[in-house]
Amino acid sequence: MFRVLVMLVSWTVCYFLYVFRRIKYYFMAAISFERQVPDMDEVQRTTAQFHIPPMSSANTPLNIRNVTSFLLNSIDAFTSRGSGWVISQIQNISLHIGHHSTF
């Protein structure tokens, strides 16, 4: 499934580069987490938004491995340090693209 997603994202970016030549893009992910509250019979839930800062095709060619590494490192930072949060659901992963022209 992940390989299909990577191929779809790569194809989409290549298409926009072919049509518009210069694009800006960024990724966002909405991920649900949960954790068991110590000494209580309660589960806490939260949703976190993770994003890759906007990039320009003129400066940074798309590298899916870098994008996924950045997202995974952000998630790891959120769940580390004994917080107890674990991923319960990936709600949304989105690619936002806009075209631009240089002056």
MOPAC internal coordinates of N, CA, C and O (Angstrom, degrees):
PM7 1SCF
backbone

  N    0.0000 0     0.00 0     0.00 0    0    0    0
  C    1.4485 1     0.00 0     0.00 0    1    0    0
  C    1.5300 1   111.07 1     0.00 0    2    1    0
  O    1.2310 1   121.03 1   137.89 1    3    2    1
  N    1.3476 1   115.63 1   -42.11 1    3    2    1
  C    1.4592 1   119.42 1  -179.26 1    5    3    2
  C    1.5209 1   110.62 1   -64.63 1    6    5    3
  O    1.2310 1   119.91 1   141.05 1    7    6    5
  N    1.3224 1   117.78 1   -38.95 1    7    6    5
  C    1.4660 1   120.84 1   179.11 1    9    7    6
  C    1.5271 1   111.03 1   -63.45 1   10    9    7
  O    1.2310 1   120.58 1   142.52 1   11   10    9
  N    1.3181 1   116.49 1   -37.48 1   11   10    9
  C    1.4624 1   120.46 1   177.35 1   13   11   10
  C    1.5217 1   109.49 1   -64.38 1   14   13   11
  O    1.2310 1   120.32 1   137.07 1   15   14   13
  N    1.3159 1   117.00 1   -42.93 1   15   14   13
  C    1.4644 1   121.33 1   178.47 1   17   15   14
  C    1.5210 1   110.94 1   -61.55 1   18   17   15
  O    1.2310 1   120.35 1   135.23 1   19   18   17
  N    1.3132 1   116.94 1   -44.77 1   19   18   17
  C    1.4660 1   121.33 1   179.41 1   21   19   18
  C    1.5301 1   110.28 1   -62.23 1   22   21   19
  O    1.2310 1   120.20 1   137.04 1   23   22   21
  N    1.3257 1   117.23 1   -42.96 1   23   22   21
  C    1.4648 1   120.15 1   179.34 1   25   23   22
  C    1.5284 1   110.79 1   -65.21 1   26   25   23
  O    1.2310 1   120.23 1   139.38 1   27   26   25
  N    1.3191 1   117.16 1   -40.62 1   27   26   25
  C    1.4533 1   121.22 1   179.62 1   29   27   26
  C    1.5251 1   111.59 1   -64.31 1   30   29   27
  O    1.2310 1   120.53 1   136.12 1   31   30   29
  N    1.3257 1   116.60 1   -43.88 1   31   30   29
  C    1.4653 1   120.79 1   178.45 1   33   31   30
  C    1.5223 1   110.16 1   -64.19 1   34   33   31
  O    1.2310 1   120.16 1   134.91 1   35   34   33
  N    1.3099 1   117.29 1   -45.09 1   35   34   33
  C    1.4636 1   120.72 1   179.67 1   37   35   34
  C    1.5291 1   111.12 1   -61.33 1   38   37   35
  O    1.2310 1   120.30 1   135.91 1   39   38   37
  N    1.3237 1   117.04 1   -44.09 1   39   38   37
  C    1.4591 1   121.00 1   178.97 1   41   39   38
  C    1.5211 1   110.45 1   -62.31 1   42   41   39
  O    1.2310 1   120.00 1   136.16 1   43   42   41
  N    1.3209 1   117.61 1   -43.84 1   43   42   41
  C    1.4679 1   121.86 1  -179.21 1   45   43   42
  C    1.5173 1   111.08 1   -61.01 1   46   45   43
  O    1.2310 1   120.31 1   133.42 1   47   46   45
  N    1.3217 1   117.01 1   -46.58 1   47   46   45
  C    1.4658 1   120.43 1   179.27 1   49   47   46
  C    1.5238 1   110.48 1   -64.31 1   50   49   47
  O    1.2310 1   119.91 1   136.92 1   51   50   49
  N    1.3191 1   117.78 1   -43.08 1   51   50   49
  C    1.4736 1   120.60 1   178.84 1   53   51   50
  C    1.5238 1   110.86 1   -61.57 1   54   53   51
  O    1.2310 1   120.26 1   139.55 1   55   54   53
  N    1.3236 1   117.12 1   -40.45 1   55   54   53
  C    1.4635 1   120.74 1   178.13 1   57   55   54
  C    1.5261 1   110.57 1   -61.28 1   58   57   55
  O    1.2310 1   120.13 1   131.96 1   59   58   57
  N    1.3299 1   117.36 1   -48.04 1   59   58   57
  C    1.4603 1   120.17 1  -179.75 1   61   59   58
  C    1.5232 1   111.81 1   -64.92 1   62   61   59
  O    1.2310 1   120.19 1   144.64 1   63   62   61
  N    1.3305 1   117.24 1   -35.36 1   63   62   61
  C    1.4625 1   119.90 1   175.88 1   65   63   62
  C    1.5244 1   110.74 1   -65.04 1   66   65   63
  O    1.2310 1   120.08 1   140.57 1   67   66   65
  N    1.3283 1   117.45 1   -39.43 1   67   66   65
  C    1.4592 1   121.43 1   178.80 1   69   67   66
  C    1.5268 1   110.64 1   -65.01 1   70   69   67
  O    1.2310 1   120.14 1   137.10 1   71   70   69
  N    1.3241 1   117.34 1   -42.90 1   71   70   69
  C    1.4630 1   121.38 1  -176.37 1   73   71   70
  C    1.5239 1   111.80 1   -76.37 1   74   73   71
  O    1.2310 1   119.71 1   134.94 1   75   74   73
  N    1.3317 1   118.16 1   -45.06 1   75   74   73
  C    1.4696 1   121.48 1  -170.87 1   77   75   74
  C    1.5283 1   114.53 1  -108.19 1   78   77   75
  O    1.2310 1   119.94 1   167.51 1   79   78   77
  N    1.3144 1   117.73 1   -12.49 1   79   78   77
  C    1.4747 1   124.11 1  -179.65 1   81   79   78
  C    1.5347 1   113.43 1    72.37 1   82   81   79
  O    1.2310 1   119.98 1   129.75 1   83   82   81
  N    1.3062 1   117.64 1   -50.25 1   83   82   81
  C    1.4751 1   120.59 1  -179.82 1   85   83   82
  C    1.5282 1   108.36 1  -123.21 1   86   85   83
  O    1.2310 1   121.66 1   -51.72 1   87   86   85
  N    1.3261 1   114.43 1   128.28 1   87   86   85
  C    1.4583 1   119.08 1   178.16 1   89   87   86
  C    1.5200 1   110.39 1  -135.09 1   90   89   87
  O    1.2310 1   121.22 1   -21.22 1   91   90   89
  N    1.3059 1   115.27 1   158.78 1   91   90   89
  C    1.4578 1   122.69 1   167.50 1   93   91   90
  C    1.5172 1   105.88 1  -115.03 1   94   93   91
  O    1.2310 1   120.63 1   -36.41 1   95   94   93
  N    1.3197 1   116.40 1   143.59 1   95   94   93
  C    1.4522 1   119.63 1  -178.53 1   97   95   94
  C    1.5149 1   110.53 1  -149.01 1   98   97   95
  O    1.2310 1   121.20 1   -25.31 1   99   98   97
  N    1.3301 1   115.30 1   154.69 1   99   98   97
  C    1.4546 1   121.20 1   171.55 1  101   99   98
  C    1.5204 1   108.92 1  -151.61 1  102  101   99
  O    1.2310 1   121.23 1   -20.16 1  103  102  101
  N    1.3124 1   115.25 1   159.84 1  103  102  101
  C    1.4524 1   122.49 1  -179.08 1  105  103  102
  C    1.5110 1   109.74 1  -114.49 1  106  105  103
  O    1.2310 1   121.02 1   -33.60 1  107  106  105
  N    1.3248 1   115.66 1   146.40 1  107  106  105
  C    1.4544 1   121.82 1   173.91 1  109  107  106
  C    1.5235 1   108.30 1  -133.43 1  110  109  107
  O    1.2310 1   121.10 1   -30.70 1  111  110  109
  N    1.3342 1   115.50 1   149.30 1  111  110  109
  C    1.4604 1   121.12 1   175.77 1  113  111  110
  C    1.5215 1   108.42 1  -139.42 1  114  113  111
  O    1.2310 1   120.48 1   -47.12 1  115  114  113
  N    1.3161 1   116.68 1   132.88 1  115  114  113
  C    1.4587 1   123.27 1   173.78 1  117  115  114
  C    1.5265 1   106.80 1  -108.03 1  118  117  115
  O    1.2310 1   120.98 1   -61.27 1  119  118  117
  N    1.3268 1   115.73 1   118.73 1  119  118  117
  C    1.4578 1   120.71 1  -174.01 1  121  119  118
  C    1.5249 1   109.34 1  -128.20 1  122  121  119
  O    1.2310 1   121.11 1   -49.11 1  123  122  121
  N    1.3369 1   115.47 1   130.89 1  123  122  121
  C    1.4651 1   121.19 1   178.15 1  125  123  122
  C    1.5224 1   109.68 1   -90.18 1  126  125  123
  O    1.2310 1   121.60 1   -39.95 1  127  126  125
  N    1.3114 1   114.54 1   140.05 1  127  126  125
  C    1.4634 1   122.14 1   178.38 1  129  127  126
  C    1.5128 1   108.93 1  -126.51 1  130  129  127
  O    1.2310 1   121.22 1   -23.19 1  131  130  129
  N    1.3305 1   115.28 1   156.81 1  131  130  129
  C    1.4565 1   120.15 1   171.92 1  133  131  130
  C    1.5206 1   108.98 1  -145.47 1  134  133  131
  O    1.2310 1   121.89 1   -20.52 1  135  134  133
  N    1.3412 1   113.99 1   159.48 1  135  134  133
  C    1.4618 1   119.74 1   176.83 1  137  135  134
  C    1.5193 1   109.01 1  -153.96 1  138  137  135
  O    1.2310 1   121.53 1   -28.76 1  139  138  137
  N    1.3114 1   114.67 1   151.24 1  139  138  137
  C    1.4508 1   122.01 1   176.86 1  141  139  138
  C    1.5224 1   107.94 1   -85.05 1  142  141  139
  O    1.2310 1   120.64 1   -49.57 1  143  142  141
  N    1.3220 1   116.38 1   130.43 1  143  142  141
  C    1.4622 1   120.93 1   178.80 1  145  143  142
  C    1.5259 1   107.98 1   -79.26 1  146  145  143
  O    1.2310 1   120.60 1   -54.95 1  147  146  145
  N    1.3451 1   116.45 1   125.05 1  147  146  145
  C    1.4723 1   118.97 1   179.61 1  149  147  146
  C    1.5284 1   111.31 1   -59.49 1  150  149  147
  O    1.2310 1   120.90 1   -36.71 1  151  150  149
  N    1.3239 1   115.89 1   143.29 1  151  150  149
  C    1.4688 1   124.22 1   177.13 1  153  151  150
  C    1.5225 1   113.57 1    64.30 1  154  153  151
  O    1.2310 1   119.73 1  -166.78 1  155  154  153
  N    1.3141 1   118.13 1    13.22 1  155  154  153
  C    1.4639 1   121.38 1   177.64 1  157  155  154
  C    1.5225 1   108.14 1  -138.74 1  158  157  155
  O    1.2310 1   121.16 1   -22.88 1  159  158  157
  N    1.2965 1   115.38 1   157.12 1  159  158  157
  C    1.4583 1   119.65 1   175.98 1  161  159  158
  C    1.5291 1   108.30 1   -98.68 1  162  161  159
  O    1.2310 1   121.21 1  -118.85 1  163  162  161
  N    1.3412 1   115.30 1    61.15 1  163  162  161
  C    1.4560 1   121.36 1  -174.70 1  165  163  162
  C    1.5290 1   109.72 1  -137.49 1  166  165  163
  O    1.2310 1   121.57 1   -37.60 1  167  166  165
  N    1.3217 1   114.60 1   142.40 1  167  166  165
  C    1.4629 1   120.60 1   176.58 1  169  167  166
  C    1.5219 1   107.52 1  -112.88 1  170  169  167
  O    1.2310 1   120.90 1   -53.51 1  171  170  169
  N    1.3259 1   115.89 1   126.49 1  171  170  169
  C    1.4622 1   120.78 1   175.18 1  173  171  170
  C    1.5237 1   108.69 1   -93.76 1  174  173  171
  O    1.2310 1   121.29 1   -34.35 1  175  174  173
  N    1.3298 1   115.14 1   145.65 1  175  174  173
  C    1.4646 1   120.83 1   178.51 1  177  175  174
  C    1.5259 1   109.59 1  -130.88 1  178  177  175
  O    1.2310 1   121.70 1   -34.31 1  179  178  177
  N    1.3200 1   114.36 1   145.69 1  179  178  177
  C    1.4569 1   120.04 1   175.60 1  181  179  178
  C    1.5231 1   108.86 1  -151.98 1  182  181  179
  O    1.2310 1   121.02 1   -21.07 1  183  182  181
  N    1.3112 1   115.66 1   158.93 1  183  182  181
  C    1.4627 1   121.15 1   174.70 1  185  183  182
  C    1.5181 1   108.14 1  -120.62 1  186  185  183
  O    1.2310 1   120.84 1   -48.55 1  187  186  185
  N    1.3096 1   116.00 1   131.45 1  187  186  185
  C    1.4664 1   121.42 1   179.99 1  189  187  186
  C    1.5216 1   109.26 1  -114.54 1  190  189  187
  O    1.2310 1   121.17 1   -34.25 1  191  190  189
  N    1.3055 1   115.37 1   145.75 1  191  190  189
  C    1.4655 1   122.91 1   176.62 1  193  191  190
  C    1.5283 1   108.06 1  -105.24 1  194  193  191
  O    1.2310 1   120.29 1   -52.76 1  195  194  193
  N    1.3017 1   117.05 1   127.24 1  195  194  193
  C    1.4581 1   122.58 1   176.79 1  197  195  194
  C    1.5228 1   107.72 1  -118.97 1  198  197  195
  O    1.2310 1   120.71 1   -38.21 1  199  198  197
  N    1.3160 1   116.26 1   141.79 1  199  198  197
  C    1.4663 1   118.36 1   179.10 1  201  199  198
  C    1.5153 1   110.79 1  -144.62 1  202  201  199
  O    1.2310 1   122.03 1   -28.35 1  203  202  201
  N    1.3165 1   113.72 1   151.65 1  203  202  201
  C    1.4617 1   122.54 1   172.85 1  205  203  202
  C    1.5163 1   106.04 1   -94.52 1  206  205  203
  O    1.2310 1   119.39 1   -49.45 1  207  206  205
  N    1.3286 1   118.77 1   130.55 1  207  206  205
  C    1.4606 1   119.74 1   178.60 1  209  207  206
  C    1.5290 1   111.63 1   -55.70 1  210  209  207
  O    1.2310 1   120.08 1   -31.70 1  211  210  209
  N    1.3327 1   117.46 1   148.30 1  211  210  209
  C    1.4763 1   120.46 1  -179.26 1  213  211  210
  C    1.5258 1   112.02 1   -56.21 1  214  213  211
  O    1.2310 1   121.49 1   -38.84 1  215  214  213
  N    1.3271 1   114.75 1   141.16 1  215  214  213
  C    1.4572 1   121.75 1   178.94 1  217  215  214
  C    1.5205 1   108.95 1  -127.78 1  218  217  215
  O    1.2310 1   120.78 1   -25.11 1  219  218  217
  N    1.3104 1   116.11 1   154.89 1  219  218  217
  C    1.4540 1   121.72 1   177.98 1  221  219  218
  C    1.5179 1   109.10 1  -113.37 1  222  221  219
  O    1.2310 1   121.02 1   -43.03 1  223  222  221
  N    1.3298 1   115.65 1   136.97 1  223  222  221
  C    1.4648 1   119.52 1   179.64 1  225  223  222
  C    1.5184 1   111.76 1   -64.14 1  226  225  223
  O    1.2310 1   120.20 1   156.15 1  227  226  225
  N    1.3382 1   117.22 1   -23.85 1  227  226  225
  C    1.4625 1   120.28 1   179.14 1  229  227  226
  C    1.5225 1   110.87 1   -70.39 1  230  229  227
  O    1.2310 1   120.38 1   152.85 1  231  230  229
  N    1.3404 1   116.87 1   -27.15 1  231  230  229
  C    1.4709 1   121.08 1  -176.75 1  233  231  230
  C    1.5232 1   113.28 1  -106.59 1  234  233  231
  O    1.2310 1   120.45 1   142.49 1  235  234  233
  N    1.3216 1   116.74 1   -37.51 1  235  234  233
  C    1.4592 1   121.47 1  -172.54 1  237  235  234
  C    1.5199 1   110.72 1  -132.13 1  238  237  235
  O    1.2310 1   119.58 1   -73.60 1  239  238  237
  N    1.3222 1   118.41 1   106.40 1  239  238  237
  C    1.4612 1   118.42 1   175.55 1  241  239  238
  C    1.5303 1   110.32 1   -66.91 1  242  241  239
  O    1.2310 1   120.71 1   -31.16 1  243  242  241
  N    1.3147 1   116.24 1   148.84 1  243  242  241
  C    1.4635 1   121.02 1  -178.24 1  245  243  242
  C    1.5242 1   110.57 1   -64.54 1  246  245  243
  O    1.2310 1   120.98 1   -52.45 1  247  246  245
  N    1.3209 1   115.72 1   127.55 1  247  246  245
  C    1.4510 1   122.34 1   174.69 1  249  247  246
  C    1.5263 1   106.70 1  -129.41 1  250  249  247
  O    1.2310 1   120.52 1   -79.04 1  251  250  249
  N    1.3230 1   116.62 1   100.96 1  251  250  249
  C    1.4651 1   121.57 1  -175.32 1  253  251  250
  C    1.5227 1   111.50 1   -59.33 1  254  253  251
  O    1.2310 1   120.11 1   143.63 1  255  254  253
  N    1.3118 1   117.39 1   -36.37 1  255  254  253
  C    1.4699 1   119.90 1   179.21 1  257  255  254
  C    1.5273 1   110.81 1   -62.03 1  258  257  255
  O    1.2310 1   119.90 1   138.99 1  259  258  257
  N    1.3262 1   117.81 1   -41.01 1  259  258  257
  C    1.4589 1   120.54 1   177.42 1  261  259  258
  C    1.5178 1   111.45 1   -65.45 1  262  261  259
  O    1.2310 1   120.83 1   139.76 1  263  262  261
  N    1.3324 1   116.03 1   -40.24 1  263  262  261
  C    1.4592 1   120.55 1   179.43 1  265  263  262
  C    1.5262 1   110.49 1   -62.53 1  266  265  263
  O    1.2310 1   120.47 1   130.83 1  267  266  265
  N    1.3316 1   116.70 1   -49.17 1  267  266  265
  C    1.4641 1   119.31 1  -179.28 1  269  267  266
  C    1.5247 1   111.36 1   -66.32 1  270  269  267
  O    1.2310 1   120.04 1   142.72 1  271  270  269
  N    1.3182 1   117.53 1   -37.28 1  271  270  269
  C    1.4719 1   120.19 1   176.94 1  273  271  270
  C    1.5153 1   111.13 1   -62.42 1  274  273  271
  O    1.2310 1   120.47 1   137.52 1  275  274  273
  N    1.3285 1   116.71 1   -42.48 1  275  274  273
  C    1.4600 1   120.80 1   178.81 1  277  275  274
  C    1.5270 1   110.64 1   -61.90 1  278  277  275
  O    1.2310 1   120.62 1   134.05 1  279  278  277
  N    1.3340 1   116.41 1   -45.95 1  279  278  277
  C    1.4717 1   119.92 1   178.48 1  281  279  278
  C    1.5270 1   111.49 1   -62.51 1  282  281  279
  O    1.2310 1   120.23 1   133.85 1  283  282  281
  N    1.3269 1   117.17 1   -46.15 1  283  282  281
  C    1.4604 1   120.47 1  -179.35 1  285  283  282
  C    1.5198 1   111.87 1   -63.94 1  286  285  283
  O    1.2310 1   119.92 1   141.54 1  287  286  285
  N    1.3213 1   117.76 1   -38.46 1  287  286  285
  C    1.4632 1   120.88 1   177.15 1  289  287  286
  C    1.5234 1   111.12 1   -66.00 1  290  289  287
  O    1.2310 1   120.17 1   142.84 1  291  290  289
  N    1.3378 1   117.29 1   -37.16 1  291  290  289
  C    1.4604 1   121.00 1   177.40 1  293  291  290
  C    1.5254 1   111.07 1   -65.78 1  294  293  291
  O    1.2310 1   120.80 1   137.95 1  295  294  293
  N    1.3325 1   116.08 1   -42.05 1  295  294  293
  C    1.4644 1   120.32 1   177.67 1  297  295  294
  C    1.5233 1   110.34 1   -65.23 1  298  297  295
  O    1.2310 1   120.69 1   137.36 1  299  298  297
  N    1.3329 1   116.29 1   -42.64 1  299  298  297
  C    1.4581 1   120.72 1   178.60 1  301  299  298
  C    1.5241 1   111.15 1   -60.57 1  302  301  299
  O    1.2310 1   120.02 1   138.94 1  303  302  301
  N    1.3222 1   117.57 1   -41.06 1  303  302  301
  C    1.4662 1   121.10 1   178.03 1  305  303  302
  C    1.5344 1   110.61 1   -63.31 1  306  305  303
  O    1.2310 1   120.62 1   143.35 1  307  306  305
  N    1.3321 1   116.43 1   -36.65 1  307  306  305
  C    1.4637 1   120.35 1   179.63 1  309  307  306
  C    1.5273 1   111.51 1   -68.58 1  310  309  307
  O    1.2310 1   120.56 1   141.54 1  311  310  309
  N    1.3343 1   116.54 1   -38.46 1  311  310  309
  C    1.4702 1   120.12 1  -174.95 1  313  311  310
  C    1.5224 1   113.71 1   -92.22 1  314  313  311
  O    1.2310 1   119.88 1   174.25 1  315  314  313
  N    1.3107 1   117.83 1    -5.75 1  315  314  313
  C    1.4697 1   120.09 1  -175.89 1  317  315  314
  C    1.5310 1   111.74 1   -84.05 1  318  317  315
  O    1.2310 1   121.70 1     4.50 1  319  318  317
  N    1.2987 1   114.34 1  -175.50 1  319  318  317
  C    1.4701 1   123.54 1   178.09 1  321  319  318
  C    1.5269 1   113.19 1    62.55 1  322  321  319
  O    1.2310 1   120.58 1  -145.10 1  323  322  321
  N    1.3288 1   116.49 1    34.90 1  323  322  321
  C    1.4620 1   120.87 1   172.54 1  325  323  322
  C    1.5135 1   115.59 1    70.51 1  326  325  323
  O    1.2310 1   119.84 1  -157.54 1  327  326  325
  N    1.3242 1   117.91 1    22.46 1  327  326  325
  C    1.4577 1   120.36 1  -177.69 1  329  327  326
  C    1.5301 1   112.24 1   -70.23 1  330  329  327
  O    1.2310 1   120.56 1   152.55 1  331  330  329
  N    1.3302 1   116.54 1   -27.45 1  331  330  329
  C    1.4519 1   120.42 1  -178.96 1  333  331  330
  C    1.5168 1   114.66 1    84.32 1  334  333  331
  O    1.2310 1   119.88 1   177.44 1  335  334  333
  N    1.3258 1   117.83 1    -2.56 1  335  334  333
  C    1.4582 1   120.74 1   179.92 1  337  335  334
  C    1.5208 1   109.84 1   -72.34 1  338  337  335
  O    1.2310 1   120.72 1   -44.61 1  339  338  337
  N    1.3344 1   116.22 1   135.39 1  339  338  337
  C    1.4593 1   122.38 1   174.59 1  341  339  338
  C    1.5292 1   107.96 1  -130.19 1  342  341  339
  O    1.2310 1   120.79 1   -30.88 1  343  342  341
  N    1.3196 1   116.09 1   149.12 1  343  342  341
  C    1.4642 1   120.59 1   179.95 1  345  343  342
  C    1.5207 1   109.18 1   -68.19 1  346  345  343
  O    1.2310 1   120.89 1   -51.63 1  347  346  345
  N    1.3179 1   115.90 1   128.37 1  347  346  345
  C    1.4605 1   120.03 1   175.80 1  349  347  346
  C    1.5267 1   111.53 1  -107.18 1  350  349  347
  O    1.2310 1   120.49 1   151.54 1  351  350  349
  N    1.3513 1   116.68 1   -28.46 1  351  350  349
  C    1.4601 1   119.37 1  -178.68 1  353  351  350
  C    1.5255 1   110.05 1  -164.14 1  354  353  351
  O    1.2310 1   120.79 1   -40.46 1  355  354  353
  N    1.3244 1   116.09 1   139.54 1  355  354  353
  C    1.4589 1   120.84 1   169.26 1  357  355  354
  C    1.5138 1   105.77 1   -93.50 1  358  357  355
  O    1.2310 1   120.53 1   -70.37 1  359  358  357
  N    1.3115 1   116.59 1   109.63 1  359  358  357
  C    1.4630 1   120.45 1  -175.60 1  361  359  358
  C    1.5170 1   112.74 1   -80.08 1  362  361  359
  O    1.2310 1   120.81 1   142.11 1  363  362  361
  N    1.3300 1   116.06 1   -37.89 1  363  362  361
  C    1.4602 1   118.46 1  -172.96 1  365  363  362
  C    1.5221 1   109.42 1  -161.75 1  366  365  363
  O    1.2310 1   120.70 1   -42.65 1  367  366  365
  N    1.3064 1   116.27 1   137.35 1  367  366  365
  C    1.4605 1   122.49 1   167.58 1  369  367  366
  C    1.5226 1   105.29 1  -129.31 1  370  369  367
  O    1.2310 1   120.67 1   -55.22 1  371  370  369
  N    1.3248 1   116.32 1   124.78 1  371  370  369
  C    1.4619 1   118.61 1  -175.80 1  373  371  370
  C    1.5179 1   111.44 1  -132.81 1  374  373  371
  O    1.2310 1   121.91 1   -30.35 1  375  374  373
  N    1.2995 1   113.94 1   149.65 1  375  374  373
  C    1.4608 1   123.49 1   175.84 1  377  375  374
  C    1.5217 1   107.13 1  -113.46 1  378  377  375
  O    1.2310 1   120.35 1   -55.10 1  379  378  377
  N    1.3109 1   116.94 1   124.90 1  379  378  377
  C    1.4600 1   122.29 1   179.07 1  381  379  378
  C    1.5265 1   108.38 1  -110.67 1  382  381  379
  O    1.2310 1   120.74 1   -54.57 1  383  382  381
  N    1.3298 1   116.20 1   125.43 1  383  382  381
  C    1.4696 1   121.81 1  -176.82 1  385  383  382
  C    1.5101 1   110.34 1  -127.51 1  386  385  383
  O    1.2310 1   121.38 1   -42.45 1  387  386  385
  N    1.3202 1   114.96 1   137.55 1  387  386  385
  C    1.4590 1   120.94 1   172.78 1  389  387  386
  C    1.5076 1   108.76 1  -138.94 1  390  389  387
  O    1.2310 1   120.12 1   -31.38 1  391  390  389
  N    1.3243 1   117.38 1   148.62 1  391  390  389
  C    1.4635 1   119.21 1   179.20 1  393  391  390
  C    1.5240 1   108.84 1   -99.25 1  394  393  391
  O    1.2310 1   121.29 1   -25.74 1  395  394  393
  N    1.3051 1   115.14 1   154.26 1  395  394  393
  C    1.4611 1   121.03 1   179.14 1  397  395  394
  C    1.5121 1   109.63 1  -147.37 1  398  397  395
  O    1.2310 1   121.24 1   -18.76 1  399  398  397
  N    1.2854 1   115.23 1   161.24 1  399  398  397
  C    1.4673 1   120.23 1   175.59 1  401  399  398
  C    1.5165 1   108.07 1  -124.99 1  402  401  399
  O    1.2310 1   120.79 1   -31.51 1  403  402  401
  N    1.3123 1   116.09 1   148.49 1  403  402  401
  C    1.4604 1   120.06 1   178.14 1  405  403  402
  C    1.5129 1   109.62 1   -83.40 1  406  405  403
  O    1.2310 1   121.30 1   -26.19 1  407  406  405
  N    1.2925 1   115.13 1   153.81 1  407  406  405
  C    1.4690 1   120.20 1  -179.15 1  409  407  406
  C    1.5043 1   111.31 1   -88.74 1  410  409  407
  O    1.2310 1   120.10 1   180.00 1  411  410  409

